Amino acid sequence: MSGRAPTFFLHAEGLGHETAYNMINSELLLDGSARLNLATFCTTSMPAYADKLMAETADKNMIDKDEYPQTAEMENRCVNIISNLWNSPAGEDAIGCSTTGSSEAVMLAGLAMKWRWRAKMRAAGKPTDRPNLVTGANVQVCWDKFMRYWDIEERIVPLEGDKLCLTADRLKDYVDENTIGVATVLGSTFDGRYEPFTEIAAELDRIQEETGLDIPLHIDAASGGFVAPFIQPELVWDFRLPRVCSINASGHKYGLVYPGVGWAIWRSAEYLPEELIFHVNYLGGDMPTFSLNFSRPGSEVVAQYFMFASLGFDGYTKVQQHSSHVAQYLASEIEKIGPYELITRGDDLPVFAFKLKDSVTNYTVFDVSERLRERGWQVPAYTYPANREDLAVLRIVVRAGMTHDMADLLLADLRRHTAKLECLSGPLPSSIESDDQIFAH
């Protein structure tokens, strides 16, 4: 029996459960520590009871709603809870579904917008071969995937100067009768900022008054959908804006669940075309389904319901408020170190980005990121998209589990490494090539 790990082919004989476990467990030690990963938005710690529930429900197939009716009921409860959290006018008739994450939810919301646009154009006797979608250049790559996979023209509003997100004043130059919708972001992955939703919605209202174009607004709330309702309740970004037709969020980000669950919610049934819903006669009953995936474990949905039930509104508020406090504390202390300049301050999402001042020439943000990695801290460094590729930043994501004490440890390491870099007598050699960078946005 070979003691080496199978790499290209199965061994004739297996290693056995215990040996295979020990081999894989040892190899995984080479991974970075999830708790020290300040790059990911995904949840890295959950209560022990959540772990227990997930282990007990990993064998349940979410799609088998007749076989696992209570798991399906928990999904429905989550849809209702989230719909009401986002001020849906649908009340008890909430329209939505769970997904494997925001990427799938974005695909579903985009498809619904495309189908509704296509039906409207056909009714008017107009061609339907040139749909487009308008977003800012700061959107997550899942939107690029949606537009490419479903043959949608990309209308990307570029970044310009200090405009690092989509703004209302530039919309009129990008929308037309072939625009299926505008997608905005509640929490940019580049720096955590919220886009100006009320201004964007008002501009789309004005465009409709002038041109008759009725263009729906989708909110990509992948991260902010489980932050803003709890710590920024005065912010109007959701279904309170009549222009908003759909919203997505990731349960596995600030929804506080391990990776594998997202949510898509529509304003009402009219915004989710019936022809996109499949009625499957499977395992003894009719199952309406709207998803890109079929079989998947029910454990993440159960875990989402567990977090809703165990924390409640006040619990989520305390968790997100703590993360926000830690993020803003870190931002203010990093600003005091000297060579750093804040791009955002962590007062939207508990996320912020910072750059080196223009006067710093001997080292880069990539050098800072690499040195923090020596102590296990994973702090990504990257440049912004086209038109602002000159802006290179470091970004810190604060999640549940990041304490003020851990923040102080990070600050101590950052101060120590920064002091060493500041003592350099000349520029460091440019040794990090594009394919060697530790982090990619």
Disulfide bonds with the S-S distance in Angstrom:
none
